[in-house]
Amino acid sequence: MKRCILVILIFTMPFIGKAQSYHRLAARDFAGNPPADNGDIAYTNCYVGYSYNVSRRNGNYNIVFNLQLSLNTNQSYIRLEQVKTREMLDQILKHEQGHYNIAYLLKCEANSVLTHHHYTSNYQAEIIDLFKQVEAKYHKLNADYEYQTQHMLNIQNQDKWNGWFSHQLDNVARL
């Protein structure tokens, strides 16, 4: 119900954590303890990270990327004591799924952008810049999602977003 922050981290070494492909959230994914100083009913903590290997041949840089999406279940939570019905839990899970979907779409788009770019000897800076551009787009999308759904309280807008997510997910290759 309250604002859920999407956390994006950049890793330039192998990613350590519970990486996964697309995942449908369930109550068991929210094992974290809610902080006492925060009134959010739910929080989803996702990370998109990447690593890469570089080879150079005939003056061209060939970069192979490994993008990972990780759901940190120990920092994600639902205040179950505030959940009154199964229907309310389902609505919370649908809303939190939206935050996860945004992270998943970020992973997919970043993979496409990074993979299809022609790199120069300045490839490290180019990779960081490209990732930051895609990341900024999805940070804004996450903020728009929270604002327009009023943290899931605007059911009509939540339904519109759920439809938009469904369409977007149908159009990406599941990594």
Backbone as a chain_set.jsonl record, in Angstrom:
{"seq": "MKRCILVILIFTMPFIGKAQSYHRLAARDFAGNPPADNGDIAYTNCYVGYSYNVSRRNGNYNIVFNLQLSLNTNQSYIRLEQVKTREMLDQILKHEQGHYNIAYLLKCEANSVLTHHHYTSNYQAEIIDLFKQVEAKYHKLNADYEYQTQHMLNIQNQDKWNGWFSHQLDNVARL", "coords": {"N": [[0.812, -1.189, 0.0], [1.878, 1.256, 0.8], [4.658, 3.247, -0.321], [6.912, 1.455, -2.274], [10.211, 0.768, -2.751], [12.223, 0.384, -5.532], [15.214, -1.136, -5.853], [18.193, -0.813, -7.517], [21.202, -2.206, -8.394], [24.545, -2.037, -9.582], [26.788, -4.384, -10.712], [30.07, -5.247, -11.422], [31.357, -7.533, -11.258], [31.097, -11.106, -10.88], [27.766, -11.851, -10.01], [26.463, -12.24, -6.796], [24.086, -13.994, -5.057], [20.574, -14.733, -4.867], [19.756, -15.306, -7.788], [17.448, -15.116, -10.483], [15.166, -16.174, -13.061], [12.155, -14.922, -14.594], [9.619, -14.538, -12.15], [6.75, -15.403, -10.342], [5.354, -13.71, -7.722], [4.825, -14.759, -4.339], [3.384, -15.07, -1.066], [5.354, -16.253, 0.521], [7.707, -15.186, -0.443], [8.24, -12.945, 0.939], [9.907, -12.616, 3.42], [11.175, -10.934, 5.117], [11.661, -8.742, 7.983], [9.548, -6.131, 8.812], [10.572, -2.732, 9.099], [10.427, -0.82, 12.118], [10.134, 1.923, 11.956], [8.777, 2.517, 9.652], [5.823, 2.722, 7.848], [4.943, 1.251, 5.684], [2.917, -1.182, 4.145], [3.855, -3.214, 2.622], [6.86, -4.269, 0.979], [9.051, -4.639, -1.687], [12.109, -5.94, -2.532], [14.312, -5.8, -4.986], [17.049, -6.575, -7.159], [18.948, -5.641, -9.957], [21.642, -6.761, -11.604], [24.842, -6.921, -13.253], [27.37, -8.665, -15.043], [30.308, -9.049, -17.064], [32.237, -10.332, -19.805], [35.108, -9.602, -21.641], [36.499, -9.638, -24.854], [38.983, -9.089, -27.334], [39.249, -8.672, -30.748], [40.787, -8.226, -33.786], [40.753, -5.438, -33.411], [38.155, -4.968, -32.606], [35.759, -4.958, -29.985], [34.414, -7.542, -28.237], [31.799, -8.213, -26.222], [30.4, -10.114, -23.751], [27.529, -10.372, -21.942], [26.126, -10.911, -18.689], [23.235, -10.647, -17.237], [21.441, -10.301, -14.249], [18.602, -10.838, -12.259], [17.59, -10.42, -9.033], [15.66, -11.331, -6.279], [15.424, -10.18, -3.131], [14.476, -11.87, -0.621], [14.751, -11.742, 2.122], [14.759, -9.082, 2.729], [12.457, -8.157, 1.725], [9.068, -7.582, 2.537], [5.799, -8.199, 3.967], [3.378, -6.772, 5.939], [1.793, -8.813, 7.622], [0.054, -8.806, 9.782], [-1.593, -6.688, 9.295], [-3.108, -7.464, 7.205], [-6.262, -8.301, 6.329], [-7.916, -10.04, 4.894], [-7.969, -12.786, 2.517], [-8.353, -11.796, -0.021], [-7.36, -9.188, 0.219], [-4.646, -9.757, 0.643], [-4.074, -10.921, -1.843], [-4.397, -8.661, -3.494], [-2.328, -7.034, -2.552], [-0.141, -8.634, -3.239], [-0.422, -8.594, -6.05], [0.086, -5.902, -6.547], [2.726, -5.643, -5.58], [3.909, -7.412, -7.32], [3.979, -5.873, -9.566], [6.129, -4.1, -9.033], [8.203, -5.93, -9.061], [7.92, -6.774, -11.719], [8.695, -4.455, -13.066], [11.421, -4.377, -12.44], [12.169, -6.732, -13.731], [11.597, -6.092, -16.408], [13.427, -4.017, -16.724], [15.807, -5.492, -16.545], [15.579, -7.047, -18.889], [15.484, -5.074, -20.959], [17.9, -3.72, -20.51], [19.703, -5.787, -21.024], [19.261, -6.142, -23.781], [19.966, -3.59, -24.825], [22.655, -3.34, -23.974], [23.826, -5.57, -25.181], [23.541, -5.112, -27.923], [25.03, -2.9, -28.569], [27.751, -1.219, -30.166], [30.965, -1.327, -29.143], [33.74, 0.705, -28.054], [37.237, 1.28, -27.272], [36.765, 2.472, -24.904], [34.958, 1.008, -23.478], [34.153, 0.33, -20.831], [33.188, 2.701, -19.59], [31.184, 3.252, -21.421], [29.441, 1.084, -21.052], [28.581, 1.515, -18.398], [27.304, 4.009, -18.726], [25.25, 3.377, -20.592], [23.78, 1.484, -19.099], [22.964, 3.087, -16.933], [21.263, 4.888, -18.261], [19.107, 3.234, -19.07], [18.356, 2.302, -16.567], [17.496, 4.712, -15.325], [15.176, 5.227, -16.773], [13.533, 3.163, -15.848], [13.46, 3.65, -13.115], [11.93, 5.966, -13.124], [9.591, 4.9, -14.217], [8.854, 3.185, -12.138], [8.311, 5.068, -10.128], [6.184, 6.44, -11.342], [4.346, 4.347, -11.427], [3.82, 3.892, -8.67], [2.729, 6.405, -7.998], [0.499, 6.674, -9.736], [-1.062, 4.45, -9.079], [-1.556, 4.971, -6.508], [-0.205, 3.636, -4.464], [-1.407, 1.135, -4.693], [-4.008, 1.635, -3.926], [-5.706, 2.884, -5.726], [-7.739, 1.241, -7.485], [-8.724, 1.058, -10.111], [-6.662, 2.241, -11.675], [-4.636, 0.514, -10.915], [-5.505, -1.845, -12.1], [-5.253, -1.078, -14.786], [-2.473, -0.795, -14.982], [-1.76, -3.452, -14.404], [-2.701, -4.712, -16.708], [-1.056, -3.455, -18.577], [1.461, -4.371, -17.749], [1.12, -7.106, -18.284], [0.924, -7.106, -21.081], [3.472, -6.058, -21.748], [5.168, -8.02, -20.702], [4.471, -10.166, -22.287], [5.719, -9.441, -24.576], [8.46, -9.618, -24.283], [11.431, -11.514, -24.387], [11.682, -14.162, -22.289], [14.17, -14.288, -20.025]], "CA": [[0.0, 0.0, 0.0], [2.764, 2.396, 0.846], [5.684, 3.276, -1.356], [7.894, 0.382, -2.313], [11.35, 1.277, -3.501], [12.958, -0.548, -6.373], [16.639, -0.909, -5.675], [18.969, -1.312, -8.633], [22.63, -2.149, -8.145], [25.396, -2.416, -10.697], [27.913, -5.215, -10.33], [30.965, -5.531, -12.531], [31.958, -8.833, -10.989], [29.999, -12.065, -10.84], [26.704, -11.511, -9.076], [26.275, -13.209, -5.732], [22.746, -13.86, -4.511], [19.583, -15.647, -5.415], [19.358, -14.782, -9.09], [16.375, -15.912, -11.02], [14.446, -15.685, -14.219], [10.881, -14.345, -14.176], [9.065, -15.216, -10.985], [5.454, -14.926, -9.837], [5.518, -13.546, -6.289], [3.91, -15.391, -3.392], [3.598, -14.565, 0.295], [6.614, -16.803, 1.056], [8.814, -14.366, -0.936], [8.325, -11.764, 1.799], [10.339, -13.173, 4.701], [11.85, -9.909, 5.907], [10.973, -8.092, 9.095], [9.297, -4.717, 8.519], [11.193, -1.808, 10.052], [9.464, -0.168, 13.012], [9.978, 3.334, 11.613], [8.208, 2.617, 8.311], [4.455, 2.235, 7.868], [4.581, 0.548, 4.459], [2.339, -2.505, 4.379], [4.656, -4.193, 1.879], [8.065, -3.755, 0.338], [9.714, -5.622, -2.534], [13.502, -5.568, -2.723], [14.873, -6.476, -6.157], [18.307, -6.062, -7.684], [19.391, -6.021, -11.29], [23.084, -6.623, -11.667], [25.432, -7.482, -14.463], [28.796, -8.915, -15.18], [30.61, -9.219, -18.487], [33.561, -10.781, -20.229], [35.532, -8.842, -22.818], [37.587, -10.14, -25.693], [39.279, -8.153, -28.424], [39.693, -9.356, -31.953], [40.904, -7.326, -34.934], [40.385, -4.073, -33.024], [36.762, -4.905, -32.158], [35.522, -5.458, -28.637], [33.277, -8.45, -28.111], [31.449, -8.249, -24.806], [29.315, -11.036, -23.421], [26.922, -9.908, -20.695], [25.296, -11.769, -17.858], [22.386, -9.822, -16.393], [20.752, -11.105, -13.256], [17.58, -10.232, -11.413], [17.529, -11.128, -7.765], [14.666, -10.9, -5.307], [15.945, -10.366, -1.79], [13.313, -12.228, 0.204], [14.999, -11.382, 3.519], [14.506, -7.655, 2.912], [11.097, -7.909, 1.25], [8.145, -7.95, 3.613], [4.383, -7.826, 4.017], [2.906, -6.707, 7.323], [0.656, -9.742, 7.606], [-0.9, -8.452, 10.841], [-2.515, -5.686, 8.75], [-3.862, -8.086, 6.116], [-7.506, -8.769, 6.939], [-8.573, -11.09, 4.11], [-7.169, -13.365, 1.426], [-8.476, -10.862, -1.151], [-6.423, -8.087, 0.459], [-3.309, -10.299, 0.38], [-3.942, -11.053, -3.295], [-4.212, -7.322, -4.056], [-0.975, -6.61, -2.191], [0.791, -9.405, -4.079], [-0.503, -8.079, -7.424], [0.783, -4.614, -6.601], [4.161, -5.895, -5.427], [4.334, -8.046, -8.567], [4.279, -4.768, -10.47], [7.499, -3.648, -8.772], [9.078, -6.988, -9.576], [7.829, -6.712, -13.179], [9.51, -3.327, -13.512], [12.816, -4.827, -12.365], [12.366, -7.731, -14.782], [11.641, -5.377, -17.688], [14.729, -3.342, -16.731], [16.81, -6.508, -16.876], [15.442, -7.424, -20.307], [15.876, -3.966, -21.833], [19.338, -3.484, -20.346], [20.385, -6.852, -21.75], [19.162, -5.847, -25.206], [20.742, -2.383, -25.123], [24.082, -3.618, -23.783], [24.265, -6.593, -26.131], [23.511, -4.634, -29.31], [25.855, -1.704, -28.726], [29.108, -1.414, -30.708], [31.836, -0.736, -28.134], [35.087, 1.186, -28.371], [38.189, 0.993, -26.194], [36.191, 3.086, -23.709], [33.769, 0.178, -23.248], [33.698, 0.343, -19.431], [32.363, 3.898, -19.4], [30.009, 3.105, -22.279], [28.534, 0.146, -20.389], [27.984, 2.208, -17.247], [26.392, 5.041, -19.234], [24.07, 2.722, -21.17], [22.982, 0.909, -18.021], [22.342, 4.186, -16.185], [20.146, 5.414, -19.054], [17.986, 2.296, -18.956], [17.98, 2.313, -15.158], [16.745, 5.941, -15.064], [13.845, 5.035, -17.357], [12.744, 2.272, -15.001], [13.218, 4.352, -11.854], [10.783, 6.838, -13.374], [8.432, 4.028, -14.384], [8.47, 2.736, -10.806], [7.694, 6.213, -9.448], [4.876, 6.64, -11.984], [3.493, 3.239, -10.981], [3.382, 4.173, -7.301], [1.89, 7.602, -7.991], [-0.776, 6.449, -10.424], [-1.866, 3.449, -8.362], [-1.648, 5.441, -5.124], [0.283, 2.516, -3.66], [-2.401, 0.082, -4.936], [-5.334, 2.022, -3.461], [-6.514, 3.228, -6.885], [-7.944, -0.071, -8.102], [-8.866, 1.218, -11.558], [-5.33, 2.424, -12.254], [-3.88, -0.715, -10.691], [-5.925, -2.774, -13.16], [-4.635, -0.624, -16.037], [-1.063, -1.17, -14.927], [-1.661, -4.908, -14.512], [-2.846, -5.004, -18.134], [0.158, -2.981, -19.264], [2.517, -5.34, -17.427], [0.845, -8.351, -19.01], [1.285, -6.866, -22.494], [4.928, -5.909, -21.845], [5.805, -9.316, -20.436], [4.234, -11.018, -23.453], [6.557, -8.987, -25.681], [9.891, -9.757, -24.021], [11.928, -12.889, -24.299], [11.95, -14.498, -20.893], [15.59, -14.638, -19.877]], "C": [[0.857, 1.255, 0.0], [3.825, 2.257, -0.225], [6.661, 2.122, -1.201], [9.013, 0.823, -3.229], [12.005, 0.15, -4.268], [14.428, -0.198, -6.27], [17.372, -1.566, -6.829], [20.445, -1.149, -8.286], [23.381, -2.595, -9.389], [26.559, -3.227, -10.142], [28.771, -5.442, -11.563], [31.796, -6.772, -12.248], [30.812, -9.831, -10.917], [29.023, -11.744, -9.716], [26.525, -12.623, -8.058], [24.89, -12.967, -5.148], [21.827, -14.852, -5.171], [19.048, -15.058, -6.716], [18.31, -15.698, -9.68], [15.846, -15.325, -12.314], [13.105, -15.164, -13.702], [10.228, -15.201, -13.103], [7.734, -14.587, -10.606], [5.556, -14.891, -8.316], [4.428, -14.264, -5.502], [4.25, -14.859, -2.0], [4.922, -15.053, 0.873], [7.85, -16.014, 0.59], [9.075, -13.151, -0.05], [8.66, -12.192, 3.226], [10.993, -12.141, 5.615], [10.995, -9.363, 7.026], [10.772, -6.619, 8.762], [9.983, -3.821, 9.545], [10.112, -1.096, 10.877], [9.173, 1.268, 12.602], [9.351, 3.56, 10.243], [6.817, 1.994, 8.33], [4.023, 1.506, 6.613], [4.018, -0.826, 4.798], [3.145, -3.597, 3.676], [5.83, -3.485, 1.212], [8.704, -4.903, -0.43], [11.12, -5.131, -2.84], [14.083, -6.423, -3.836], [16.176, -5.798, -6.562], [18.477, -6.527, -9.124], [20.883, -5.74, -11.321], [23.607, -7.222, -12.949], [26.905, -7.755, -14.264], [29.045, -9.097, -16.67], [32.027, -9.718, -18.665], [33.885, -10.082, -21.538], [36.626, -9.608, -23.552], [37.761, -9.144, -26.834], [39.833, -8.952, -29.583], [39.664, -8.355, -33.107], [40.438, -5.911, -34.609], [38.946, -3.913, -32.566], [36.638, -5.522, -30.772], [34.26, -6.305, -28.638], [32.997, -8.602, -26.616], [30.239, -9.155, -24.625], [28.814, -10.671, -22.025], [26.158, -11.027, -19.999], [24.51, -10.851, -16.927], [21.578, -10.728, -15.485], [19.738, -10.248, -12.512], [17.505, -11.072, -10.158], [16.469, -10.486, -6.89], [15.23, -11.208, -3.932], [14.773, -10.609, -0.848], [13.511, -11.835, 1.666], [14.849, -9.892, 3.795], [13.144, -7.242, 2.373], [10.133, -8.35, 2.351], [6.71, -7.545, 3.278], [4.012, -7.821, 5.495], [1.613, -7.539, 7.418], [-0.365, -9.425, 8.689], [-1.913, -7.401, 10.376], [-3.389, -6.246, 7.63], [-5.09, -8.764, 6.726], [-8.155, -9.942, 6.212], [-7.607, -11.639, 3.065], [-7.205, -12.437, 0.207], [-7.506, -9.688, -0.995], [-4.986, -8.555, 0.194], [-3.072, -10.436, -1.119], [-3.711, -9.699, -3.961], [-2.816, -6.789, -3.752], [0.04, -7.327, -3.073], [0.756, -8.924, -5.526], [0.247, -6.76, -7.549], [2.295, -4.817, -6.503], [4.731, -6.587, -6.659], [4.686, -6.976, -9.592], [5.69, -4.244, -10.278], [8.505, -4.674, -9.289], [9.088, -6.956, -11.105], [8.689, -5.579, -13.736], [10.986, -3.712, -13.483], [13.113, -5.84, -13.466], [12.465, -7.059, -16.158], [12.94, -4.585, -17.82], [15.813, -4.324, -17.137], [16.771, -6.832, -18.365], [15.905, -6.312, -21.234], [17.372, -3.683, -21.718], [20.133, -4.549, -21.091], [20.392, -6.562, -23.255], [20.046, -4.661, -25.594], [22.244, -2.676, -25.03], [24.616, -4.586, -24.83], [24.383, -6.049, -27.553], [24.338, -3.377, -29.567], [27.227, -2.084, -29.296], [30.065, -0.632, -29.801], [33.192, -0.326, -28.69], [36.02, 0.78, -27.227], [37.728, 1.589, -24.86], [34.952, 2.295, -23.25], [33.269, 0.218, -21.802], [32.779, 1.523, -19.162], [31.088, 3.807, -20.23], [28.978, 2.17, -21.634], [27.825, 0.824, -19.228], [26.96, 3.23, -17.703], [25.113, 4.422, -19.794], [23.177, 2.146, -20.076], [22.262, 1.998, -17.231], [21.164, 4.791, -16.938], [18.912, 4.523, -18.93], [17.461, 2.302, -17.52], [17.119, 3.534, -14.816], [15.319, 5.821, -15.596], [12.965, 4.202, -16.42], [12.558, 2.814, -13.587], [12.007, 5.266, -11.996], [9.509, 6.01, -13.516], [7.931, 3.543, -13.02], [7.777, 3.85, -10.022], [6.308, 6.498, -10.024], [3.876, 5.58, -11.529], [2.955, 3.507, -9.573], [2.413, 5.351, -7.247], [0.509, 7.314, -8.582], [-1.659, 5.422, -9.726], [-2.142, 3.875, -6.926], [-1.315, 4.294, -4.174], [-0.756, 1.403, -3.581], [-3.814, 0.469, -4.52], [-6.266, 2.418, -4.592], [-6.664, 1.957, -7.727], [-8.061, 0.02, -9.614], [-7.502, 1.388, -12.223], [-4.453, 1.194, -12.036], [-4.228, -1.733, -11.773], [-5.325, -2.381, -14.51], [-3.156, -1.014, -16.077], [-0.891, -2.674, -15.058], [-1.794, -5.346, -15.969], [-1.613, -4.602, -18.917], [1.311, -3.951, -19.005], [2.337, -6.619, -18.224], [1.268, -8.222, -20.472], [2.808, -6.791, -22.649], [5.629, -7.253, -21.667], [5.595, -10.289, -21.591], [5.18, -10.677, -24.599], [8.051, -9.048, -25.401], [10.239, -11.244, -23.989], [12.257, -13.159, -22.842], [13.362, -15.015, -20.765], [15.793, -15.593, -18.722]], "O": [[0.577, 2.206, -0.729], [3.873, 1.26, -0.945], [7.166, 1.862, -0.109], [8.767, 1.212, -4.371], [12.304, -0.908, -3.713], [14.828, 0.926, -6.573], [17.185, -2.755, -7.088], [20.879, -0.056, -7.923], [22.9, -3.432, -10.152], [27.234, -2.797, -9.207], [28.259, -5.791, -12.627], [32.803, -7.03, -12.908], [29.651, -9.421, -10.894], [29.429, -11.406, -8.604], [26.446, -13.799, -8.412], [24.563, -11.838, -4.782], [22.261, -15.708, -5.942], [18.012, -14.393, -6.731], [18.287, -16.899, -9.412], [16.048, -14.15, -12.621], [12.939, -14.983, -12.495], [10.281, -16.43, -13.147], [7.615, -13.363, -10.556], [5.813, -15.917, -7.686], [3.279, -14.363, -5.933], [5.308, -14.26, -1.804], [5.553, -14.331, 1.645], [8.926, -16.16, 1.17], [10.033, -12.412, -0.275], [7.816, -12.139, 4.12], [11.325, -12.445, 6.76], [9.771, -9.5, 7.024], [11.742, -5.924, 8.458], [9.972, -4.126, 10.737], [9.023, -0.812, 10.379], [8.086, 1.78, 12.87], [9.388, 4.676, 9.724], [6.652, 0.861, 8.78], [2.847, 1.169, 6.478], [4.569, -1.545, 5.631], [3.12, -4.758, 4.084], [5.792, -2.288, 0.928], [8.878, -5.999, 0.102], [11.297, -4.025, -3.351], [14.318, -7.618, -3.658], [16.372, -4.604, -6.335], [18.181, -7.675, -9.457], [21.322, -4.613, -11.09], [22.896, -7.944, -13.647], [27.575, -7.149, -13.427], [28.107, -9.278, -17.446], [32.888, -9.551, -17.801], [33.042, -9.983, -22.43], [37.55, -10.148, -22.944], [36.823, -8.457, -27.24], [40.736, -9.776, -29.439], [38.642, -7.721, -33.368], [39.801, -5.259, -35.436], [38.551, -2.815, -32.173], [37.33, -6.485, -30.438], [33.179, -5.837, -28.996], [33.847, -9.058, -25.852], [29.202, -8.977, -25.264], [29.576, -10.663, -21.058], [25.629, -11.944, -20.626], [25.051, -10.339, -15.947], [21.097, -11.783, -15.898], [19.994, -9.089, -12.184], [17.371, -12.294, -10.221], [16.389, -9.263, -6.774], [15.485, -12.367, -3.606], [14.159, -9.669, -0.343], [12.531, -11.617, 2.379], [14.813, -9.475, 4.952], [12.726, -6.098, 2.55], [10.354, -9.364, 3.014], [6.456, -6.682, 2.438], [4.307, -8.775, 6.216], [0.504, -7.015, 7.308], [-1.543, -9.747, 8.53], [-2.969, -7.241, 10.989], [-4.307, -5.573, 7.162], [-4.968, -9.683, 7.536], [-8.857, -10.746, 6.825], [-6.574, -11.038, 2.77], [-6.213, -12.306, -0.51], [-6.9, -9.249, -1.972], [-4.2, -7.827, -0.413], [-1.993, -10.105, -1.611], [-2.913, -9.599, -4.893], [-2.192, -6.161, -4.607], [0.968, -6.708, -3.593], [1.803, -8.852, -6.17], [0.955, -6.527, -8.528], [3.052, -4.221, -7.269], [5.893, -6.381, -7.009], [5.598, -7.162, -10.397], [6.384, -3.97, -11.258], [9.526, -4.32, -9.878], [10.145, -7.096, -11.72], [9.337, -5.741, -14.77], [11.723, -3.398, -14.419], [14.188, -5.81, -14.065], [13.316, -7.42, -16.971], [13.495, -4.492, -18.915], [16.648, -4.013, -17.986], [17.81, -6.883, -19.023], [16.637, -6.567, -22.19], [18.036, -3.434, -22.725], [21.139, -4.234, -21.727], [21.418, -6.722, -23.917], [20.786, -4.725, -26.576], [23.009, -2.295, -25.916], [25.739, -4.429, -25.309], [25.248, -6.492, -28.308], [24.335, -2.852, -30.681], [27.789, -3.126, -28.956], [29.975, 0.592, -29.711], [33.713, -0.911, -29.64], [35.632, 0.03, -26.331], [38.258, 1.236, -23.807], [34.013, 2.869, -22.698], [32.061, 0.145, -21.576], [31.711, 1.361, -18.571], [30.026, 4.241, -19.785], [27.779, 2.444, -21.672], [26.606, 0.719, -19.091], [25.87, 3.315, -17.137], [24.014, 4.895, -19.501], [21.956, 2.303, -20.12], [21.086, 1.851, -16.897], [20.168, 5.171, -16.321], [17.804, 5.014, -18.71], [16.25, 2.307, -17.299], [16.125, 3.41, -14.1], [14.369, 6.26, -14.948], [11.789, 4.511, -16.229], [11.581, 2.463, -12.925], [11.163, 5.335, -11.103], [8.463, 6.386, -12.988], [6.725, 3.497, -12.779], [6.782, 3.611, -9.337], [5.367, 6.766, -9.277], [2.708, 5.88, -11.279], [1.758, 3.36, -9.327], [1.405, 5.305, -6.542], [-0.515, 7.668, -7.998], [-2.884, 5.522, -9.783], [-2.886, 3.204, -6.211], [-2.04, 4.023, -3.217], [-0.957, 0.804, -2.525], [-4.742, -0.307, -4.744], [-7.484, 2.308, -4.454], [-5.82, 1.648, -8.568], [-7.552, -0.844, -10.328], [-7.222, 0.741, -13.232], [-3.619, 0.87, -12.881], [-3.343, -2.405, -12.303], [-4.934, -3.248, -15.291], [-2.661, -1.503, -17.092], [0.02, -3.134, -15.747], [-1.082, -6.246, -16.416], [-1.175, -5.322, -19.815], [2.047, -4.311, -19.924], [3.299, -7.152, -18.777], [1.896, -9.123, -21.027], [3.37, -7.386, -23.568], [6.566, -7.577, -22.396], [6.445, -11.141, -21.847], [5.422, -11.5, -25.482], [8.84, -8.569, -26.215], [9.431, -12.091, -23.611], [13.045, -12.431, -22.239], [13.71, -16.052, -21.328], [16.923, -15.998, -18.447]]}, "num_chains": 1, "name": "protein.A"}
